[in-house]
Amino acid sequence: MGVDLGVPDAYTHLRHYVFLPEVPGPAGAAGRRRVPLFDAGFSVDDYQPDVRERRRLAALRPRLNQDGVVNDVAELTERIWRTDAPSMLGALSRRLGDFDQAEEALSEAIAEALKRWPGEGVPSNPAGWLVTTGWHKAIDRLRRDAVGREKAARAASEPPPEPGADDRLGMIFACCHPDLPEPARVALTLYAAGGLTTAEIAAAFLVPLPTMAQRLSRAKRQLRERGIGFEPPQEYADRLPAVLAVLYLVFNEGYLSSGPSAQRQELAREGVELARQLAEMLPREPEVAGLAALLELHQARVAARFDAQDRIVLLEHQDRRLWDRSAIQRAVLRLRAAVQLGQPGPYQTRAGIAAIHAVAASFEDTDWVGIRALHDRLYALDPSPVVLLNRAVATRYAVGPAPALDEVDALEDRLSGYHRWHAARADLLAALDRPGEARVSAERALELATNPAERELMARRVAEFAG
């Protein structure tokens, strides 16, 4: 490829690649030229975060300002919940000091909207209207409660809260607080920050609805008992890794499910959307932008990852015409802006690896030496044996299958219980014309895999190596 393979620092290599990716020239593979990935005149200064659902709300609102459009009002309130739940719940929780009270007040406000908006029309600021109405509902409830009367008197003297970006940020950080157990963090984030219903979260994680309801109830109680506030943290650097880890976990569970379904696209989309929101709220945090770019790059390939029978299509066999090229452009530009900040991190580096794959004209044209260099940098930031396993895959194409097999075998003590270690070993043994050993490794990978699509893939590989 055209990048400088002698660059000693892989992060410098990432900067070099993201700024000037290589694409085929008019003469094809033999006539390569280095050009920007983006259209002429499209620079980092032009980047704007996605407007998300708000454009659709703006388009929907005029026809809702009519009498009797009950179904459309119900649809609108559902969309408002999906797009503005974090800021609305955050604003009320911050002022009331209690998530449950905020949720109950907001639920009453939504019920009020369903009664009034069909006849009165939708207000110009629906989220603000819901928070104001919920605030008054909460004060009325506190006044009826002997314990809460003093709190109601103080609250009544304050103006209704106006939901904003700080409330959204505070809610996301509260849901992902490292003091909460991981299942609680994930469930709360999807519910309060992602706007999913309890039933949707239960279905996504394949647990009974009562189980998920109990998990959410327990998580909300833990917020209260541990005194976790809803203010945006002044010093959030120590909590940001937990937030990013939760969003990455949400996406990965949807991208390739750990349960009996091959994938859960609603979870993957939710992970991407939450990462975008966080990147919009924290524009000077390069790792947040790195995570958003990473998820966008993976999601851009979603149409090519599975065939009509829901079977995995390996990267080398994917129809790249199905990839969302505009999404890839936006993601690489987001990464480019993050790298310019000069604060390297693991999510930016992972996104750099994904970007190299995404801009390659074909599997054969992939810059495997660059990918291998970035895995070296990633291992320095995240010393995980899985990173070394992925590096070995790059070694196969950058150097050869024999040294790649040596790298894989060196990880046996740490990864012998991991199905993808056996799968990678099987592919390398097959490349070295050792089909018997390859079949044994593929059979072990099949035994360990749980995802149905991965199991089907390994069953195919076993059959190939046996025949």
LOLO-51269 format. One record per atom (N, C-alpha, C): x, y, z. Coordinates in steps of 0.001 Angstrom, whole numbers, plus 500000, padded with zeros to 6 digits. Atoms other than C-alpha are relative to their C-alpha. Layout:
XYZ/...
//
This chain:
500844498799500000/500000500000500000/500877501249500000/499226498788500168/501027503620499821/500432500665501282/499608499338498765/501484504410503534/501463499728500284/498596500160499626/504950504833505031/500096498896501033/499961501142499099/505524501413506556/501161500084500969/498883499878499080/508668502595508293/499700500886501188/500353499133498874/506806504855510727/500138499215501293/499780500790498795/508005503732514162/498856500076500989/501078499816499034/505054505062516134/498675499714499307/501235500389500679/501777503365515232/498939501086500097/500992498924499918/499789506351516448/500253501027498904/499677499128501132/501640508521513954/499488499379498710/500526500711501168/500722505872511404/498481500206499898/501446499781500002/497075506257512444/499686501397499492/500233498632500462/497258510029511962/500220500090498491/499670499955501417/498870509547508573/498906499353499166/500967500741500797/496336507028507411/498641500677499988/501331499392499933/493207508762508627/499945501286499182/500016498768500768/494231512014507013/500050499757498499/499832500211501437/495205510570503650/499867498527499655/500162501392500412/493717507135502948/500207499861498508/499718500236501405/494573505569499644/498810499328499333/501096500601500754/491962504715497022/500496499724498589/499549500290501361/492254503238493517/499901501224499109/500013498910500964/493133505745490821/499309499583498722/500693500297501256/491663505896487317/500577498796499278/499370501113500707/494167503319486115/499838498678500729/500191501241499263/493033500736488663/501126499763500976/499039500330498952/495287498882491081/501416500422499631/498636499670500398/498411499585489012/500255501501500017/499821498555500065/497801503307488952/499463500680501238/500525499434498759/497218504123492596/500481501434500196/499607498631499679/497302507693493783/499439500320501382/500454499637498655/496925509263497208/499087501219499895/500969498907500046/493783511387497473/499195499967501293/500861500021498820/491507512446500332/498815499072499786/501153500889500093/488690510057501121/498729500792499703/501224499218500057/486201512905501129/499908500830498732/500209499155501173/484697515060498431/500822501279500114/499219498764500007/486650518135497410/499268501092500772/500587498904499233/486084521031499786/499322499569501283/500662500491498796/484749518804502572/501073499762501048/498918500075499033/486990519343505582/499458499714501386/500402500285498628/486966518613509278/499156501130500573/500777498868499481/485544522084509885/498524499901499624/501386500142500434/482380521021508052/499243498964500822/500652501108499295/481685518169510460/498959500507500994/501062499726499041/478415518364512356/499420498670500452/500602501258499537/476954515613514578/498635499785499376/501310500324500554/473847513819513385/498898500711500779/501118499295499371/470625515690514083/499018499012500603/500794501087499431/469006512323514879/498518500182499692/501451500026500222/465259512129515328/499394501390499941/500644498684499877/464731515859515788/499489500511498657/500499499577501313/464401516465512051/498662499354499707/501268500692500252/461689513840511871/498891500592500864/501010499368499145/459928515431514815/499535501326499397/500357498708500591/460066518826513118/499093499815498788/500824500255501180/458590517335509953/498624499483500392/501261500612499578/455906515505511884/499080501003500681/500789499118499142/454791518381514087/498892500774499271/501081499224500631/452822520483511526/498713499218499804/501248500729500230/450387517720510693/499403499488501310/500565500395498716/449979516974514393/499184501140500610/500751498881499462/448620520431515084/498598500052499397/501371500122500476/445159519273514118/499199499295501082/500844500648498999/442231518123516191/499876498517499720/500350501408500100/441807514448516884/501040499084499415/498981500874500586/445119513083515618/500643499203501128/499552500683498792/445400510740518614/501153499055499708/498951500967500289/447516508036516981/501326500689499724/498758499295500290/450031510553515688/500588500615501259/499496499453498740/450307512190519120/500666498896500809/499393501128499292/450987508777520639/501359499664499391/498723500271500675/453695508212518028/501018501083500342/499094498899499698/455161511649518707/500554499887501413/499523500106498624/455341511153522483/500989498845500144/499048501117499955/457045507805521934/501348500429499439/498739499551500597/459652509430519684/500700501012500900/499406499036499071/460165512269522153/500681499262501140/499396500775498928/460796509681524853/501324499399499522/498774500635500510/463358507929522653/501129501009499826/498948499024500284/465208511118521748/500363500845501205/499768499031498919/464862513196524928/499856499426501398/500141500601498673/464405510700527782/501159500372500921/498921499686499060/467913511315529213/499932501422500548/500025498621499508/467560515103529372/498761500255500846/501221499779499215/463958515002530633/500113499344501371/499847500689498726/464618512384533311/501123500620500820/498892499379499289/467921514039534160/499595501303500665/500429498722499441/466316517449534667/499133499802501239/500889500237498855/463610516088536962/500718499278501134/499282500732498944/465880513654538810/500957500912500751/499052499078499358/468438516379539470/499287500896501011/500727499079499113/465807518677541010/499274499262501120/500748500752498989/463843515981542828/500904499110500850/499078500858499264/466851513930543884/499592498551500036/500510501368499974/465036510705543053/499568499599498597/500328500450501347/464859508771539799/498558499527499911/501364500535500040/461597506981540667/498965501112499963/500945498884499997/459809510243541467/500013500719498658/499903499340501302/461100511790538247/499283499180498926/500621500867500999/459968508796536200/498479500016500129/501450499986499793/456511508782537767/499397501326499547/500491498684500406/456092512522537218/499969500126498479/499944499918501457/457151512241533596/498946499110499355/501047500879500520/454785509315533031/498637500685500073/501260499264499865/451904511444534333/499927501131498979/499984498918500979/452978514291532064/499706499466498600/500274500597501309/452950511995529032/498527499652499872/501434500304500019/449461510808529966/499185501280499781/500683498708500174/448406514459530190/500125500479498559/499794499593501389/449920515157526757/499090499228499057/500861500812500858/447987512284525204/498550500467500062/501370499476499878/444758513869526510/499863501373499358/500157498595500370/445485517492525635/500512500347498597/499402499589501267/447698517624522537/499129499759498771/500833500163501201/445192516140520081/499062501186499760/500918498880500165/442820519034520762/500677501350500006/499349498702499848/445204521837521735/501155500209499028/498826499908500856/448012521050519315/501280499729500775/498718500327499376/451593520092520020/500761501284500292/499242498772499692/453610522775521827/501285500079499194/498778499805500795/456650524257520132/501194499285500598/498918500707499312/458917522633522740/499391498832500781/500697501101499321/457336519241523531/500735499481501222/499249500528498864/460141518043525814/499929500961501181/500109499016498925/460093521288527795/498622499992500638/501366500063499486/456298521064528122/499839498792500924/500124501216499190/456550517503529441/500729500141501326/499252499832498750/459203518407532008/499289500984500923/500725499023499174/457275521468533205/498755499371500611/501204500664499496/454057519454533505/500369498954501042/499560500999499028/455922516627535244/500452500635501299/499545499278498804/457480519137537654/498817500389500877/501185499623499222/454061520432538682/499297498770500572/500598501236499489/452737516876539011/500779499503501219/499174500461498886/455671516010541282/499757500859501240/500264499111498862/455057519078543490/498650499673500626/501324500346499474/451363518185543808/500056498713500815/499914501274499279/452280514647544868/500726500189501331/499264499754498762/454803515896547429/499121500712501030/500889499282499080/452177518218548904/499018499055500682/500922500978499423/449902515217549451/500695499053500966/499216500887499154/452706513403551231/500532500803501182/499581499258498806/453335514518554817/501516500139500065/498536499963499957/457016513634554535/500557500967498974/499466499208501092/457399515553551305/499514501434499969/500560498654500073/455561518780552171/501068501091500065/498929499004499908/458693520661553186/500770500062498674/499314500042501286/460403519509550000/499145500639498924/500909499402500982/457314520545548007/500016501519500106/499987498553499815/457397524034549520/501254500602499381/498765499488500600/461036524470548497/499926499911498472/500053500205501442/460388523062545032/499060500991499333/500996499106500596/457331525255544460/500549501403499797/499433498655500127/459453528371544903/501001500096498856/499033500016501085/461763527315542081/499277499927498655/500626500127501327/460991527668538369/500129498569499503/499893501362500555/460328524445536437/501334499828499290/498705500222500681/463532522858535134/499842499986498491/499967500021501462/464435523251531489/501020498934499581/499057501070500346/465959520042530070/501041500469499007/498929499605500900/469298520431528366/501070498939499911/498915500957500231/472541518765527386/500640499550501304/499404500388498726/473883518833530955/499177498936500698/500869501003499385/470869516863532146/500171498644499310/499778501240500756/471375514286529391/501341499377500416/498682500493499615/475054514008530296/499985499443501419/500079500461498618/474316513709534001/499276498679500112/500750501248499955/471786510935533365/500859498845499492/499163501077500539/474192508913531219/501081499612500997/498950500322499032/476955509198533821/499430499342501249/500619500660498852/474561508246536614/499691498541499682/500351501370500386/473345505168534733/501233499107499891/498773500780500214/476929504061533995/500962500114501170/499104499790498860/478312504790537459/500724498704500342/499246501233499738/481118502310538247/499635499300501297/500422500663498759/479638501618541707/498853499023499770/501106500905500293/476695499866540054/500528498733499336/499600501226500705/476987496238538939/499779500163498498/500069499845501453/477497495832535191/498603499751499429/501360500189500555/474020494317534466/499080501181500275/500822498843499665/472438497262536278/500352501188499132/499573498884500844/474509499772534326/499432499875498590/500480500205501368/473564498244530984/498500500223499913/501459499886500032/469856497970531784/499558501448500181/500379498612499752/469606501502533200/500350500896498824/499593499172501131/471514502990530281/499027499853498841/500943500221501098/469211501395527730/498633500588500331/501337499544499606/466119502373529703/499939501528500106/500085498566499714/466863505909530901/500748500847498988/499216499210500951/469505507032528410/499692499656498554/500306500415501362/468398505050525369/498531500046499657/501427499888500275/464636505319525750/499312498691499667/500658501279500257/463953501582525374/499054499662501143/500924500432498974/461024500083527244/500564498790500731/499573501181499243/461437497399529892/499805498741499165/500275501181500825/459859494883527510/501040499860498886/499009500058501070/462293495808524715/501361499549500518/498715500398499422/465317495435526987/499966498522500376/500130501412499646/464027492099528304/500107499120498761/499951500782501237/463537490857524746/501408499990499419/498658499916500560/466984492064523696/500962499074500726/499099500842499225/468690490169526519/499390498646500336/500615501324499906/466304487205526344/499765499569501433/500394500336498632/465152487362529946/498521500320500152/501422499706499803/461550487318531225/499783501453500398/500320498603499685/459881490700531547/500071500278501506/499891499717498556/459486490386535371/501447500058500483/498589499991499600/463208489624535671/500644501333499679/499413498714500377/464192492745533760/499385501130500812/500645498971499174/461640494828535681/500632500042501388/499353500054498686/463204493651538937/501416500560499929/498636499496500150/466684494402537623/500017501521499940/500070498546500094/465686497952536714/499605500625501328/500431499484498703/463906498474540020/501153499975501001/498852500122499089/466970497246541900/501058501049499659/498991499015500417/469240499494539858/499605501403500436/500459498671499583/467121502565540555/500104500157501513/499857499943498539/467089501710544244/501459500196500392/498576499842499712/470879501414544201/500471501422499739/499680498586500237/471131504888542670/499657500837501224/500460499225498854/469135506252545576/500811499680501256/499322500411498766/470827504228548325/501464500421500016/498583499643500058/474343505036547126/500216501488499780/499892498550500123/473565508707546727/500632500463498714/499440499630501306/474536508793543065/499166501125499414/500729498833500472/473595512222541781/499869500040498495/500290499866501429/472384513337538398/500603501267499407/499272498855500532/474575516406538037/501123499496499100/498827500386500792/477152516217535256/501248500081500874/498822499972499120/480373515271537083/501003501052499559/499007498977500321/482881518103537301/501299499356499536/498812500762500372/485739515628537140/499528498633499524/500598501238500508/484442512920534871/501016499049499384/499005500818500687/487725511532533546/500072498593500574/499896501322499395/487772508686536072/498752499161499761/501239500733500241/484164507753535234/499742499758498520/500245500135501433/484347508115531456/500297498588499482/499768501367500501/485949504672530871/498846499053500262/501144500870499706/482987502982532588/498846500291499054/501067499628500929/480553504923530386/500282499423498621/499653500502501327/482398504023527204/499916498478499953/500056501460499964/482658500382528272/498566499501499905/501406500401500067/478891500174528766/499461500158498584/500497499781501365/478150501672525353/500598498982499031/499343501001500849/480672499335523715/499374498630500221/500634501274499677/479094496378525511/498615499903499373/501333499976500608/475616497380524350/500104499713498501/499858500206501443/476793497580520740/500444498576499685/499475501334500295/478752494326520841/498957498916500204/501048500990499772/475807492437522277/499021499985498833/500874499960501166/473737493618519331/500692499562498726/499237500293501229/476470493191516720/500154498500499802/499899501457500049/477003489514517553/499568499502501368/500622500275498714/474708488326520326/500639498814500708/499522501126499203/475847486099523163/498900498981500243/501123500900499813/472399484500523181/499707499177498761/500329500885501122/470583482213520747/499730500704498681/500178499272501256/470008484973518182/501363500411499450/498717499649500611/472785485729515695/500376501444500300/499733498589499762/472475489491516131/498751500664500559/501098499204499446/470304492080517887/500186501426499512/499718498728500640/470272495044515555/499449501193500782/500525498876499233/468096497166517861/501004500433501065/498979499651499013/470847496975520486/501200500662499332/498870499404500711/473587497703517966/499693501452499635/500383498621500361/471715500771516706/499972500898501225/500074499196498779/471132501931520280/501398500356500485/498635499708499603/474824501626521066/500617501101499157/499488498958500891/475725503720518015/499396501347500361/500674498732499735/473138506358518856/500469500620501315/499536499473498719/474221506683522489/501432500523499893/498628499527500183/477865506987521446/500010501332499258/500087498728500720/476914509735518981/499560501121500929/500478498984499062/474997511594521674/501128500451500918/498926499667499073/477937511410524052/501091500798499293/498995499248500753/480329512604521339/499547501434499755/500536498645500195/478057515569520707/500123500813501275/499961499288498725/478029516447524408/501422500248500496/498609499871499551/481781515977524929/500918500125498777/499284499887501272/483330517328521714/501513500050500137/498557499932499821/486806517688523225/500566498721500597/499534501282499486/487046514064524366/500248499063498819/499734500790501209/488796512163521558/499618498533500123/500370501403499868/488110508719523010/498499499780499811/501438500095500251/484368509395522933/499744500008498495/500134499959501459/484618510362519274/500560498725499375/499429501238500508/486835507327518719/499036498842500109/500988501068499842/484183505006520121/498861500173499009/501097499760500944/481445506642518055/500419499630498584/499516500333501340/483558506325514896/500146498491499834/499829501458500059/484387502698515687/498668499298499777/501301500646500127/480746501732516106/499349500331498660/500558499624501302/479705503678513013/500650499219498864/499302500746501041/482348501929510926/499537498548499950/500514501373499975/481194498502512058/498566499945499482/501406499993500392/477534499410511592/499840500252498502/500073499705501437/478254500637508046/500063498730499162/499877501253500746/478944497018507028/498848499038500270/501014500934499491/475782495576508574/499256499274498882/500780500619501084/474015494886505252/500733498853499335/499218501037500676/476851492635504100/500477498899500938/499417500920499019/477646490741507304/499298498645500061/500762501249499960/474912488089507021/499316499791498652/500690500280501254/473379486340504034/498508499820500268/501458500118499876/469693485638503404/499588498935501002/500284501056499014/469878482560505661/500551500350501377/499460499518498728/471329484643508514/501317499316500348/498687500585499793/474750483045508061/501066501085499892/498914499025500033/477942484998508728/500698499978498642/499199499853501212/479676486300505611/501338500597500432/498688499523499588/483405486612506270/500399501245499220/499628498709500579/485054489941505520/500486499863498566/499452500133501349/486895488640502455/498943499669498956/501054500368500942/483607487479500918/498842501005499979/501112499051499938/481421490483501750/499919500820498710/500245499149501162/479861492441498912/500151501457500444/499706498653499517/481416495848499525/499095501057499390/500979499056500547/478805497475497323/498848500230500969/501064499861499009/476401496918500242/500425500861501184/499542499171498895/478560498910502631/499481501427499822/500506498626500011/477230502351503559/501191500956499900/498812499183500217/479943504522502014/499878501386500620/500147498677499388/478476507804503238/500210499919501503/499777500182498566/478441506457506801/501481499809500292/498561500189499834/482056505360506388/500719501341499909/499387498672500129/483004508848505206/499801500815501264/500265499211498787/481307510464508200/500800499477501184/499287500592498863/482911508024510626/501491500295499931/498566499721500136/486423508493509228/500271501481500263/499830498577499723/485953512251509346/499898500274501494/500099499855498544/484840511979512979/501326499560500645/498727500492499466/487962509918513693/501126500975499702/498974499025500389/490110512417511824/499999501179500966/500095498876499066/488848515229514054/500501499601501387/499556500461498690/489508513121517172/501518499874500050/498555500205500036/493058512227516146/500733501338500019/499380498679500013/493818515913515574/500210500544501410/499863499505498631/493398516470519324/501281499492500659/498702500441499520/496606514507519879/499994499279501328/500081500768498751/495428512318522785/499634498558499649/500300501364500446/495740508691521650/499327499170501065/500691500902499082/493574505991523180/499560498750499275/500349501285500620/492339502445522569/498825500072499038/501151499954500907/489005503388520993/500369500673498679/499539499385501244/490660505725518485/500821499002499181/499150500954500704/493153502982517654/499161498891499381/500910501008500583/490423500364517193/499269500575498797/500690499366501129/488580502831514995/500937500153498814/499040499907501089/491756503343512977/500126498682499259/499953501326500623/491940499595512351/498758499778499142/501249500159500758/488292499540511306/499980500888498772/499988499077501138/488873502556509050/500850499455498860/499152500564501050/491698500831507187/499235498922499236/500835501006500666/489373497903506492/498933500670499134/501160499405500664/486526500221505501/500356500719498708/499661499230501195/488410502302502939/500742499166498963/499320500859500975/490182499357501271/499049499671498856/500841500283501162/488904498821497740/499584498540499954/500312501427499964/488994495060498280/500754499377501150/499299500696498934/490142492492500807/501484499899499678/498608500155500412/493332491962498816/500777501314500111/499344498692499944/494085495702498853/500140500537501425/499952499533498615/493841495941502646/501444500195500462/498663499680499478/496854497533504353/500246499201501283/499818500880498845/497652494584506627/501209500401500845/498847499544499220/501033495989507642/499588501152500918/500504498910499171/499303499135508863/499113499492501120/500876500569498972/496690497079510706/500828499326501086/499132500663499021/499437495038512355/500689501033500900/499354498945499214/501220498230513454/499033500618501007/500986499435499081/498032499599514966/499659499022501120/500208500973498923/497518496354516883/501140500051501018/498894499805499058/500970496859518377/499720501186500921/500325498817499203/499891500322519491/498833499696500947/501149500327499171/496586498955520784/500417499143501190/499560500860498895/498365496306522841/500727500818501069/499349499130499020/500456499036524485/498967500739500849/501063499303499285/497207500759525467/499072499047500738/500929500996499452/495161497626526200/500658498626499874/499234501249500109/497419494621526924/499150498752500199/500899501146499954/494843491948526184/500488498929499028/499604501055500943/495643488548524644/499139499970498747/500870499961501177/492675489050522309/500568500980498968/499353499068500924/494500492053520820/501124499292499254/498916500737500654/497482489784520142/499457498963499026/500621500950500927/495166487214518563/499614500704498702/500369499243501197/493810489841516193/501237500471499236/498736499632500660/497365490991515491/500519498826499177/499527501182500726/498213487426514463/499262499835498675/500751500054501260/495435487565511868/500623500949498989/499339499049500897/497095490664510412/501371499479499579/498692500569500336/500462488894510569/499885499010498853/500177500977501080/499096486155508325/500063500667498631/500069499348501306/498431488612505513/501160500959499767/498881499071500158/501301491005506205/501329499278499850/498722500723499988/504053488402506714/499845498592499454/500212501359500462/502725484888506246/499329499155501062/500739500817499036/500704482080507891/500894499310501032/499141500708499042/503698480334509535/500344500865501209/499765499153498814/504790483271511750/498712500353500727/501281499719499341/501113484009512406/499607498842500913/500315501164499162/500635480446513701/500865499987501251/499129499910498817/503630480911515998/499426500987501012/500585498996499104/501973484031517419/498748499451500687/501222500570499426/498678482192517927/500350498939501035/499627501066499064/500321479177519572/500584500553501296/499432499382498803/502125481494521980/498916500465500977/501115499536499155/498681482503523339/499197498849500590/500801501160499590/497527478977524144/499666500025501483/500246500017498557/497911479304527924/498897500969500392/500977498969499626/495699482404527953/498679499898499249/501210499963500825/493161481711525205/499498498621499568/500414501334500452/492724477938524933/498515499723500252/501435500156499772/489168478301526268/499142500941499177/500677498981500806/488258480964523715/499792499443498591/500292500665501267/486524479689520576/500683500672498812/499392499332501143/488009482346518301/501502499724499905/498599500424500078/491550481278519242/500100498713499183/499991501263500744/490761477791517960/499615500233498534/500414499715501377/489026479217514873/501147500612499205/498854499388500687/492039481399514002/501082498953499728/498987501049500174/494365478438514526/499607499050498868/500474500885501060/492211476278512246/500260500614498631/499791499341501294/492396478833509429/501485500026499629/498564499949500284/496179479138509745/500541498617499641/499571501369500321/496682475378509777/499545499607498601/500484500288501351/494535475103506664/500848500720498959/499169499241500934/496590477831504977/501370499353499835/498711500688500058/499697475734505768/499850498560499503/500273501321500577/498089472669504153/500124498889501050/500052501000498926/497544470795507422/498531499790500371/501453500064499820/493810469964507049/499564499156501195/500391500825498864/493695467243509714/500046500778501297/499875499182498793/494961469536512441/499000501162499970/500966498909500131/492772472329511091/498611499544500412/501328500520499640/489691470136511461/499873499842501511/500042500167498543/490554469331515098/499777501353500676/500169498666499414/490887473035515924/498611500556499718/501338499511500343/487661473868514080/498937499300500835/500960500733499167/485817471148516002/499991500548501424/499943499420498660/487037472613519280/499335501380500021/500657498692500086/485923476099518181/498487499829499979/501439500265500060/482504474650517372/499454499623501370/500438500393498661/482272473110520849/499865501203500929/499961498865499075/483065476417522550/499080501150499593/500811498873500477/481012478815520383/498565499887500508/501394499971499541/477573479868521649/499084500711499014/500825499284500965/476351482305518992/499619499054498862/500420500961501025/474267480324516455/500656500221498646/499372499724501292/475771482071513438/501461499571500013/498611500445499903/479305481422514660/500083498475500006/500012501458499990/478431477787515336/499764499451498586/500264500456501369/477025477415511823/501237500188499134/498784499745500756/480180478985510389/501059498938500304/498981500989499645/482437476616512325/499606498603499526/500429501290500540/480323473637511286/500353499900498525/499600499980501400/480913474668507690/501500499784499841/498562500129500074/484623474966508346/500441498558500293/499691501397499678/484737471504509931/499778499124498772/500321500789501186/483064470060506846/501029500234498891/499012499681501027/485519471879504552/501315499279500278/498713500589499666/488562470604506437/499960498474499938/500129501471500031/487190467068506560/499918499473498575/500237500478501342/486410466883502865/501046500309499003/
//
